[in-house]
Amino acid sequence: MKLGITLMLAVVLLLGGCGNGNGNGNNRGSTPPEEKTVSSASWVTDRMIKIQEGIYVGTEEKVESVDGKLGEIKHYLTEEKFDEPDSSSNYYKKGTALYRITGVPVESGIAVEMRPGQYVKAVPVEEILGGSR
């Protein structure tokens, strides 16, 4: 009998700890819920770039010639969000310049400036995942 009461008390305490701390489902007087994010470990790739509504993945492939600047990374992301802002990356730091590759349509790839005058190619995420754009 004593073991049964102790076990029931333990279950009640464990289940009571699963609540949201509010008790009545009413959020008045409490802080608003935080935006839910997912850890960066869930990103499909660790070198993601979002620019001009396209999603690219950085590679190690060197680019010899660039035409014009497309923009730069304005948002360095540390957590994945449902809708990442434009000009953002989870790898390349804020300020990293992005360029058109000479003779290559933007839909097929862009250049990422790693150091002044040194570029690597970023390809559409679909190319990495095996789909088509």
OpenMM code with the backbone's topology and positions (N, CA, C; nanometers):
from openmm import Vec3, app, unit

residues = "MET LYS LEU GLY ILE THR LEU MET LEU ALA VAL VAL LEU LEU LEU GLY GLY CYS GLY ASN GLY ASN GLY ASN GLY ASN ASN ARG GLY SER THR PRO PRO GLU GLU LYS THR VAL SER SER ALA SER TRP VAL THR ASP ARG MET ILE LYS ILE GLN GLU GLY ILE TYR VAL GLY THR GLU GLU LYS VAL GLU SER VAL ASP GLY LYS LEU GLY GLU ILE LYS HIS TYR LEU THR GLU GLU LYS PHE ASP GLU PRO ASP SER SER SER ASN TYR TYR LYS LYS GLY THR ALA LEU TYR ARG ILE THR GLY VAL PRO VAL GLU SER GLY ILE ALA VAL GLU MET ARG PRO GLY GLN TYR VAL LYS ALA VAL PRO VAL GLU GLU ILE LEU GLY GLY SER ARG".split()
positions = [
    Vec3(0.0827, -0.1189, 0.0000),
    Vec3(0.0000, 0.0000, 0.0000),
    Vec3(0.0871, 0.1252, 0.0000),
    Vec3(0.1892, 0.1264, 0.0870),
    Vec3(0.2795, 0.2411, 0.0962),
    Vec3(0.3520, 0.2634, -0.0366),
    Vec3(0.3944, 0.1528, -0.1022),
    Vec3(0.4624, 0.1618, -0.2312),
    Vec3(0.3684, 0.2185, -0.3375),
    Vec3(0.2405, 0.1797, -0.3358),
    Vec3(0.1418, 0.2286, -0.4310),
    Vec3(0.1204, 0.3781, -0.4179),
    Vec3(0.1115, 0.4279, -0.2950),
    Vec3(0.0920, 0.5717, -0.2720),
    Vec3(0.2155, 0.6488, -0.3176),
    Vec3(0.3319, 0.5979, -0.2865),
    Vec3(0.4569, 0.6632, -0.3268),
    Vec3(0.4682, 0.6682, -0.4794),
    Vec3(0.4343, 0.5572, -0.5451),
    Vec3(0.4401, 0.5517, -0.6912),
    Vec3(0.3404, 0.6485, -0.7532),
    Vec3(0.2180, 0.6547, -0.6980),
    Vec3(0.1163, 0.7463, -0.7505),
    Vec3(0.1599, 0.8911, -0.7314),
    Vec3(0.2189, 0.9234, -0.6180),
    Vec3(0.2680, 1.0581, -0.5922),
    Vec3(0.3783, 1.0955, -0.6919),
    Vec3(0.4682, 1.0024, -0.7206),
    Vec3(0.5761, 1.0277, -0.8163),
    Vec3(0.5197, 1.0549, -0.9554),
    Vec3(0.4176, 0.9785, -0.9980),
    Vec3(0.3562, 0.9982, -1.1294),
    Vec3(0.2884, 1.1341, -1.1359),
    Vec3(0.2170, 1.1736, -1.0297),
    Vec3(0.1497, 1.3040, -1.0270),
    Vec3(0.2519, 1.4164, -1.0366),
    Vec3(0.3621, 1.4047, -0.9649),
    Vec3(0.4659, 1.5084, -0.9710),
    Vec3(0.5293, 1.5165, -1.1098),
    Vec3(0.5551, 1.4017, -1.1710),
    Vec3(0.6137, 1.4021, -1.3056),
    Vec3(0.5191, 1.4624, -1.4074),
    Vec3(0.3915, 1.4244, -1.4024),
    Vec3(0.2943, 1.4785, -1.4967),
    Vec3(0.2686, 1.6265, -1.4712),
    Vec3(0.2714, 1.6686, -1.3484),
    Vec3(0.2509, 1.8101, -1.3153),
    Vec3(0.3617, 1.8970, -1.3714),
    Vec3(0.4794, 1.8445, -1.3854),
    Vec3(0.5925, 1.9189, -1.4403),
    Vec3(0.5837, 1.9365, -1.5909),
    Vec3(0.4916, 1.8681, -1.6566),
    Vec3(0.4772, 1.8766, -1.8024),
    Vec3(0.3891, 1.9923, -1.8462),
    Vec3(0.3272, 2.0617, -1.7551),
    Vec3(0.2385, 2.1731, -1.7903),
    Vec3(0.3169, 2.2925, -1.8395),
    Vec3(0.2444, 2.3969, -1.8881),
    Vec3(0.3101, 2.5170, -1.9394),
    Vec3(0.3341, 2.6207, -1.8316),
    Vec3(0.3062, 2.5863, -1.7093),
    Vec3(0.3309, 2.6782, -1.5987),
    Vec3(0.2205, 2.7789, -1.5814),
    Vec3(0.1201, 2.7751, -1.6671),
    Vec3(0.0130, 2.8719, -1.6623),
    Vec3(-0.1079, 2.8149, -1.5907),
    Vec3(-0.1349, 2.6903, -1.6152),
    Vec3(-0.2406, 2.6212, -1.5448),
    Vec3(-0.3779, 2.6397, -1.6044),
    Vec3(-0.4160, 2.7598, -1.6471),
    Vec3(-0.5520, 2.7820, -1.6950),
    Vec3(-0.5590, 2.8085, -1.8449),
    Vec3(-0.4466, 2.8017, -1.9165),
    Vec3(-0.4471, 2.8245, -2.0607),
    Vec3(-0.4629, 2.9706, -2.0974),
    Vec3(-0.4644, 3.0589, -2.0007),
    Vec3(-0.4841, 3.2009, -2.0223),
    Vec3(-0.3486, 3.2689, -2.0165),
    Vec3(-0.3146, 3.3490, -2.1162),
    Vec3(-0.1833, 3.4125, -2.1209),
    Vec3(-0.1832, 3.5542, -2.0656),
    Vec3(-0.2957, 3.6008, -2.0104),
    Vec3(-0.2975, 3.7368, -1.9569),
    Vec3(-0.1951, 3.7516, -1.8452),
    Vec3(-0.1194, 3.8592, -1.8519),
    Vec3(-0.0221, 3.8859, -1.7462),
    Vec3(0.1080, 3.8102, -1.7636),
    Vec3(0.1174, 3.7279, -1.8654),
    Vec3(0.2421, 3.6548, -1.8863),
    Vec3(0.3107, 3.7099, -2.0107),
    Vec3(0.4340, 3.6723, -2.0291),
    Vec3(0.5068, 3.7187, -2.1466),
    Vec3(0.4592, 3.6403, -2.2683),
    Vec3(0.4643, 3.7009, -2.3868),
    Vec3(0.4200, 3.6292, -2.5066),
    Vec3(0.5126, 3.5113, -2.5336),
    Vec3(0.4599, 3.4081, -2.5991),
    Vec3(0.5447, 3.2928, -2.6293),
    Vec3(0.6557, 3.3326, -2.7251),
    Vec3(0.7718, 3.2695, -2.7099),
    Vec3(0.8846, 3.2981, -2.7976),
    Vec3(0.8634, 3.2308, -2.9320),
    Vec3(0.9233, 3.2902, -3.0365),
    Vec3(0.9167, 3.2287, -3.1688),
    Vec3(0.9922, 3.0974, -3.1625),
    Vec3(0.9318, 2.9933, -3.2147),
    Vec3(0.9960, 2.8626, -3.2116),
    Vec3(1.0940, 2.8519, -3.3267),
    Vec3(1.2111, 2.8031, -3.2964),
    Vec3(1.3124, 2.7811, -3.3983),
    Vec3(1.3658, 2.6402, -3.3835),
    Vec3(1.4364, 2.5968, -3.4832),
    Vec3(1.4946, 2.4640, -3.4828),
    Vec3(1.6452, 2.4813, -3.4845),
    Vec3(1.7163, 2.3955, -3.4208),
    Vec3(1.8609, 2.4071, -3.4147),
    Vec3(1.9216, 2.4003, -3.5543),
    Vec3(2.0377, 2.4640, -3.5719),
    Vec3(2.1022, 2.4674, -3.7025),
    Vec3(2.1400, 2.3281, -3.7498),
    Vec3(2.1410, 2.2310, -3.6593),
    Vec3(2.1737, 2.0945, -3.6991),
    Vec3(2.0690, 2.0380, -3.7944),
    Vec3(1.9505, 2.0995, -3.8028),
    Vec3(1.8458, 2.0454, -3.8884),
    Vec3(1.8509, 2.1028, -4.0299),
    Vec3(1.9347, 2.2020, -4.0581),
    Vec3(1.9448, 2.2550, -4.1927),
    Vec3(1.9920, 2.1447, -4.2870),
    Vec3(1.9428, 2.1498, -4.4094),
    Vec3(1.9820, 2.0502, -4.5082),
    Vec3(2.1309, 2.0624, -4.5386),
    Vec3(2.1820, 2.1831, -4.5336),
    Vec3(2.3232, 2.2073, -4.5621),
    Vec3(2.3800, 2.3098, -4.4646),
    Vec3(2.5072, 2.3029, -4.4407),
    Vec3(2.5688, 2.3979, -4.3475),
    Vec3(2.6273, 2.5202, -4.4182),
    Vec3(2.6086, 2.5331, -4.5488),
    Vec3(2.6612, 2.6493, -4.6221),
    Vec3(2.5517, 2.7155, -4.7047),
    Vec3(2.4367, 2.7322, -4.6438),
    Vec3(2.3195, 2.7868, -4.7115),
    Vec3(2.3328, 2.9370, -4.7305),
    Vec3(2.2872, 2.9837, -4.8482),
    Vec3(2.2794, 3.1270, -4.8797),
    Vec3(2.1417, 3.1506, -4.9399),
    Vec3(2.0716, 3.2491, -4.8903),
    Vec3(1.9448, 3.2883, -4.9524),
    Vec3(1.9621, 3.4291, -5.0056),
    Vec3(1.9461, 3.4438, -5.1371),
    Vec3(1.9553, 3.5753, -5.1994),
    Vec3(1.8620, 3.5791, -5.3198),
    Vec3(1.7942, 3.6909, -5.3371),
    Vec3(1.7010, 3.7124, -5.4474),
    Vec3(1.6038, 3.5957, -5.4599),
    Vec3(1.5514, 3.5522, -5.3453),
    Vec3(1.4530, 3.4438, -5.3377),
    Vec3(1.5060, 3.3082, -5.3830),
    Vec3(1.6357, 3.2986, -5.4095),
    Vec3(1.6964, 3.1698, -5.4431),
    Vec3(1.7750, 3.1174, -5.3248),
    Vec3(1.7850, 2.9852, -5.3141),
    Vec3(1.8634, 2.9239, -5.2074),
    Vec3(1.9798, 2.8506, -5.2724),
    Vec3(2.0993, 2.8844, -5.2277),
    Vec3(2.2219, 2.8285, -5.2828),
    Vec3(2.3010, 2.7599, -5.1727),
    Vec3(2.3931, 2.6736, -5.2161),
    Vec3(2.4807, 2.6031, -5.1230),
    Vec3(2.6241, 2.6286, -5.1663),
    Vec3(2.7069, 2.6764, -5.0742),
    Vec3(2.8472, 2.7028, -5.1049),
    Vec3(2.9240, 2.5746, -5.1272),
    Vec3(3.0170, 2.5784, -5.2223),
    Vec3(3.1037, 2.4637, -5.2520),
    Vec3(3.2490, 2.5076, -5.2334),
    Vec3(3.3412, 2.4175, -5.2631),
    Vec3(3.4846, 2.4497, -5.2596),
    Vec3(3.5373, 2.4834, -5.3992),
    Vec3(3.4507, 2.4731, -5.5007),
    Vec3(3.4912, 2.4979, -5.6389),
    Vec3(3.5311, 2.6440, -5.6578),
    Vec3(3.6527, 2.6655, -5.7060),
    Vec3(3.7020, 2.8020, -5.7257),
    Vec3(3.6379, 2.8653, -5.8494),
    Vec3(3.6173, 2.9966, -5.8412),
    Vec3(3.5630, 3.0757, -5.9522),
    Vec3(3.6723, 3.1721, -5.9940),
    Vec3(3.7008, 3.1741, -6.1235),
    Vec3(3.8097, 3.2571, -6.1753),
    Vec3(3.7675, 3.3982, -6.2108),
    Vec3(3.6427, 3.4156, -6.2590),
    Vec3(3.6031, 3.5458, -6.3097),
    Vec3(3.4591, 3.5792, -6.2690),
    Vec3(3.4406, 3.7013, -6.2179),
    Vec3(3.3070, 3.7466, -6.1781),
    Vec3(3.2699, 3.8707, -6.2596),
    Vec3(3.1388, 3.8918, -6.2755),
    Vec3(3.0906, 4.0050, -6.3553),
    Vec3(3.0452, 4.1212, -6.2693),
    Vec3(2.9465, 4.1030, -6.1893),
    Vec3(2.8927, 4.2138, -6.1113),
    Vec3(2.8455, 4.1653, -5.9754),
    Vec3(2.8458, 4.2561, -5.8823),
    Vec3(2.8053, 4.2227, -5.7462),
    Vec3(2.6532, 4.2070, -5.7390),
    Vec3(2.6091, 4.0972, -5.6793),
    Vec3(2.4661, 4.0725, -5.6575),
    Vec3(2.4193, 4.1320, -5.5254),
    Vec3(2.5086, 4.1350, -5.4305),
    Vec3(2.4743, 4.1832, -5.2969),
    Vec3(2.5729, 4.1275, -5.1970),
    Vec3(2.5302, 4.1260, -5.0723),
    Vec3(2.6147, 4.0712, -4.9663),
    Vec3(2.5267, 4.0107, -4.8582),
    Vec3(2.5888, 3.9291, -4.7753),
    Vec3(2.5162, 3.8665, -4.6648),
    Vec3(2.4846, 3.9762, -4.5629),
    Vec3(2.3570, 3.9907, -4.5331),
    Vec3(2.3134, 4.0907, -4.4350),
    Vec3(2.2693, 4.0279, -4.3039),
    Vec3(2.2393, 3.8964, -4.3090),
    Vec3(2.1902, 3.8271, -4.1897),
    Vec3(2.2662, 3.6967, -4.1719),
    Vec3(2.3413, 3.6863, -4.0636),
    Vec3(2.4077, 3.5606, -4.0290),
    Vec3(2.3128, 3.4849, -3.9373),
    Vec3(2.2695, 3.3671, -3.9802),
    Vec3(2.1693, 3.2905, -3.9058),
    Vec3(2.2343, 3.1864, -3.8156),
    Vec3(2.1902, 3.1813, -3.6923),
    Vec3(2.2397, 3.0799, -3.5996),
    Vec3(2.1338, 2.9754, -3.5695),
    Vec3(2.0085, 3.0046, -3.6061),
    Vec3(1.9001, 2.9092, -3.5874),
    Vec3(1.8121, 2.9102, -3.7114),
    Vec3(1.7654, 2.7924, -3.7500),
    Vec3(1.6781, 2.7832, -3.8655),
    Vec3(1.5405, 2.8370, -3.8298),
    Vec3(1.4862, 2.9173, -3.9183),
    Vec3(1.3521, 2.9732, -3.9000),
    Vec3(1.2673, 2.9329, -4.0188),
    Vec3(1.1380, 2.9416, -4.0026),
    Vec3(1.0461, 2.9028, -4.1090),
    Vec3(1.0709, 2.9833, -4.2355),
    Vec3(1.0940, 3.1123, -4.2225),
    Vec3(1.1135, 3.1983, -4.3392),
    Vec3(1.2393, 3.2819, -4.3181),
    Vec3(1.3528, 3.2302, -4.3658),
    Vec3(1.4781, 3.3033, -4.3517),
    Vec3(1.4719, 3.4317, -4.4338),
    Vec3(1.5322, 3.5401, -4.3827),
    Vec3(1.5314, 3.6658, -4.4584),
    Vec3(1.6214, 3.6574, -4.5810),
    Vec3(1.5937, 3.7432, -4.6796),
    Vec3(1.6775, 3.7492, -4.7988),
    Vec3(1.8167, 3.7990, -4.7599),
    Vec3(1.9161, 3.7643, -4.8383),
    Vec3(2.0563, 3.8013, -4.8133),
    Vec3(2.1049, 3.7456, -4.6795),
    Vec3(2.0773, 3.6163, -4.6576),
    Vec3(2.1158, 3.5539, -4.5307),
    Vec3(2.1947, 3.4260, -4.5559),
    Vec3(2.2667, 3.3840, -4.4522),
    Vec3(2.3438, 3.2602, -4.4587),
    Vec3(2.3613, 3.2030, -4.3186),
    Vec3(2.3715, 3.0710, -4.3132),
    Vec3(2.4007, 3.0044, -4.1871),
    Vec3(2.5495, 2.9703, -4.1757),
    Vec3(2.6287, 3.0133, -4.2738),
    Vec3(2.7718, 2.9822, -4.2740),
    Vec3(2.8569, 3.1066, -4.2997),
    Vec3(2.8243, 3.1772, -4.4070),
    Vec3(2.9027, 3.2942, -4.4445),
    Vec3(2.8615, 3.4126, -4.3575),
    Vec3(2.9593, 3.4844, -4.3105),
    Vec3(2.9363, 3.5948, -4.2165),
    Vec3(2.8759, 3.7176, -4.2842),
    Vec3(2.8142, 3.7998, -4.2026),
    Vec3(2.7575, 3.9262, -4.2475),
    Vec3(2.8670, 4.0064, -4.3181),
    Vec3(2.8327, 4.0621, -4.4340),
    Vec3(2.9298, 4.1397, -4.5117),
    Vec3(2.9961, 4.0619, -4.6241),
    Vec3(2.9814, 3.9282, -4.6267),
    Vec3(3.0397, 3.8475, -4.7339),
    Vec3(2.9731, 3.8861, -4.8667),
    Vec3(3.0546, 3.9221, -4.9662),
    Vec3(3.0029, 3.9681, -5.0958),
    Vec3(2.9676, 3.8502, -5.1862),
    Vec3(2.8607, 3.8690, -5.2639),
    Vec3(2.8115, 3.7684, -5.3587),
    Vec3(2.8109, 3.8306, -5.4980),
    Vec3(2.8590, 3.7537, -5.5980),
    Vec3(2.8758, 3.8054, -5.7342),
    Vec3(2.8150, 3.7120, -5.8379),
    Vec3(2.7918, 3.7683, -5.9570),
    Vec3(2.7578, 3.6880, -6.0746),
    Vec3(2.8879, 3.6247, -6.1239),
    Vec3(2.8773, 3.5028, -6.1732),
    Vec3(2.9929, 3.4356, -6.2331),
    Vec3(2.9908, 3.4648, -6.3830),
    Vec3(3.1039, 3.5054, -6.4393),
    Vec3(3.1136, 3.5359, -6.5818),
    Vec3(3.0671, 3.4162, -6.6647),
    Vec3(2.9673, 3.4414, -6.7519),
    Vec3(2.9186, 3.3383, -6.8430),
    Vec3(2.8249, 3.2350, -6.7811),
    Vec3(2.7858, 3.2531, -6.6546),
    Vec3(2.6982, 3.1565, -6.5872),
    Vec3(2.5711, 3.2281, -6.5421),
    Vec3(2.4533, 3.1771, -6.5798),
    Vec3(2.3301, 3.2402, -6.5323),
    Vec3(2.3186, 3.2291, -6.3799),
    Vec3(2.2629, 3.3304, -6.3179),
    Vec3(2.2473, 3.3320, -6.1717),
    Vec3(2.1700, 3.2088, -6.1245),
    Vec3(2.0778, 3.1602, -6.2062),
    Vec3(1.9988, 3.0421, -6.1697),
    Vec3(2.0848, 2.9168, -6.1596),
    Vec3(2.2058, 2.9199, -6.2187),
    Vec3(2.2943, 2.8040, -6.2171),
    Vec3(2.4062, 2.8148, -6.1146),
    Vec3(2.4317, 2.9348, -6.0639),
    Vec3(2.5366, 2.9491, -5.9639),
    Vec3(2.5766, 3.0939, -5.9432),
    Vec3(2.6325, 3.1197, -5.8273),
    Vec3(2.6832, 3.2523, -5.7926),
    Vec3(2.8212, 3.2354, -5.7302),
    Vec3(2.8939, 3.3464, -5.7198),
    Vec3(3.0271, 3.3437, -5.6593),
    Vec3(3.0218, 3.4074, -5.5205),
    Vec3(3.0947, 3.3461, -5.4278),
    Vec3(3.1055, 3.3963, -5.2910),
    Vec3(3.2496, 3.4412, -5.2711),
    Vec3(3.2684, 3.5656, -5.2305),
    Vec3(3.4043, 3.6172, -5.2111),
    Vec3(3.4568, 3.5729, -5.0746),
    Vec3(3.5555, 3.4833, -5.0778),
    Vec3(3.6131, 3.4311, -4.9537),
    Vec3(3.7190, 3.5265, -4.8969),
    Vec3(3.7994, 3.5816, -4.9873),
    Vec3(3.9011, 3.6831, -4.9565),
    Vec3(3.9015, 3.7777, -5.0748),
    Vec3(3.9553, 3.8971, -5.0603),
    Vec3(3.9580, 3.9877, -5.1756),
    Vec3(4.0180, 3.9198, -5.3001),
    Vec3(3.9362, 3.9118, -5.4055),
    Vec3(3.9814, 3.8527, -5.5305),
    Vec3(3.9754, 3.7008, -5.5361),
    Vec3(3.9314, 3.6329, -5.4310),
    Vec3(3.9216, 3.4868, -5.4301),
    Vec3(3.7764, 3.4464, -5.4068),
    Vec3(3.7240, 3.3643, -5.5000),
    Vec3(3.5831, 3.3297, -5.4978),
    Vec3(3.5633, 3.1789, -5.5038),
    Vec3(3.4540, 3.1346, -5.4460),
    Vec3(3.4087, 2.9964, -5.4619),
    Vec3(3.2661, 2.9990, -5.5146),
    Vec3(3.2267, 2.8886, -5.5755),
    Vec3(3.0943, 2.8797, -5.6365),
    Vec3(2.9908, 2.8327, -5.5338),
    Vec3(2.8717, 2.8900, -5.5424),
    Vec3(2.7555, 2.8422, -5.4682),
    Vec3(2.6535, 2.7996, -5.5726),
    Vec3(2.5980, 2.6807, -5.5574),
    Vec3(2.5042, 2.6252, -5.6553),
    Vec3(2.3639, 2.6202, -5.5953),
    Vec3(2.2611, 2.6153, -5.6798),
    Vec3(2.1247, 2.6043, -5.6283),
    Vec3(2.1103, 2.4786, -5.5412),
    Vec3(2.0354, 2.4914, -5.4343),
    Vec3(2.0180, 2.3820, -5.3402),
    Vec3(1.9626, 2.2576, -5.4108),
    Vec3(1.8821, 2.2753, -5.5137),
    Vec3(1.8258, 2.1627, -5.5865),
    Vec3(1.9362, 2.0755, -5.6488),
    Vec3(2.0458, 2.1392, -5.6889),
    Vec3(2.1575, 2.0634, -5.7472),
    Vec3(2.2199, 1.9710, -5.6427),
    Vec3(2.2292, 2.0177, -5.5209),
    Vec3(2.2854, 1.9375, -5.4119),
    Vec3(2.1893, 1.8257, -5.3739),
    Vec3(2.0603, 1.8565, -5.3725),
    Vec3(1.9591, 1.7587, -5.3302),
    Vec3(1.9186, 1.6630, -5.4424),
    Vec3(1.9651, 1.6907, -5.5662),
    Vec3(1.9368, 1.5998, -5.6763),
    Vec3(1.8096, 1.6300, -5.7524),
    Vec3(1.7476, 1.7435, -5.7261),
    Vec3(1.6257, 1.7801, -5.7979),
    Vec3(1.6569, 1.8748, -5.9114),
    Vec3(1.5538, 1.9244, -5.9746),
    Vec3(1.5742, 2.0244, -6.0793),
    Vec3(1.5027, 2.1515, -6.0396),
    Vec3(1.5500, 2.2607, -6.0935),
    Vec3(1.4961, 2.3913, -6.0578),
    Vec3(1.3842, 2.4290, -6.1487),
] * unit.nanometer
topology = app.Topology()
chain = topology.addChain("A")
for resn in residues:
    res = topology.addResidue(resn, chain)
    for name in ("N", "CA", "C"):
        topology.addAtom(name, app.Element.getBySymbol(name[0]), res)
